[in-house]
Amino acid sequence: MKLKRVLAIIAIVFLVSMYIITIIASLTSSPGADAFFRGAIFCTIVVPVVLYGVLLILKNSASRRNESQSDETDDDSEEN
């Protein structure tokens, strides 16, 4: 399974669990329901942004790693 898909599944599970906890807290009139609601809104915005950033960093590091490996193989072939 690709890393991108695994991270997306983890993010989905996290967000859905946050929504379920918020709904349960609000239905039971929990004193912390408003904090759960604010946390759910915050995570709805922040989790996808952080996930996008992580994937962007991984993509750039992988392309740089591939470029450096291709440079090394080019150097080896020129020496022969």
DAURMO-V244640 format. One record per residue. N is the residue number from 1. NEAR is the number of other C-alpha atoms within 12 Angstrom. D_CENTER is the distance of its C-alpha to the mean C-alpha in whole Angstrom. Layout:
# DAURMO-V244640
[[N:NEAR:D_CENTER] [N:NEAR:D_CENTER]]
This chain:
# DAURMO-V244640
[[1:8:15] [2:9:13] [3:14:10] [4:19:8] [5:13:10] [6:14:9] [7:22:5] [8:22:6] [9:18:9] [10:17:8] [11:24:6] [12:19:10] [13:16:12] [14:21:11] [15:26:12] [16:19:15] [17:19:16] [18:26:16] [19:24:18] [20:18:20] [21:23:21] [22:27:22] [23:21:24] [24:19:26] [25:20:26] [26:18:28] [27:14:30] [28:12:31] [29:13:32] [30:16:30] [31:14:31] [32:18:27] [33:22:26] [34:19:26] [35:18:23] [36:25:21] [37:24:21] [38:16:20] [39:22:17] [40:25:16] [41:19:17] [42:18:15] [43:24:12] [44:23:12] [45:16:12] [46:17:10] [47:26:7] [48:22:6] [49:16:8] [50:18:6] [51:25:2] [52:18:6] [53:16:7] [54:18:6] [55:21:7] [56:15:10] [57:15:11] [58:17:11] [59:16:13] [60:14:15] [61:14:16] [62:14:16] [63:14:19] [64:14:21] [65:14:21] [66:14:23] [67:14:25] [68:14:26] [69:14:27] [70:14:29] [71:14:31] [72:14:32] [73:14:33] [74:13:35] [75:12:36] [76:11:38] [77:10:39] [78:9:41] [79:8:42] [80:7:44]]
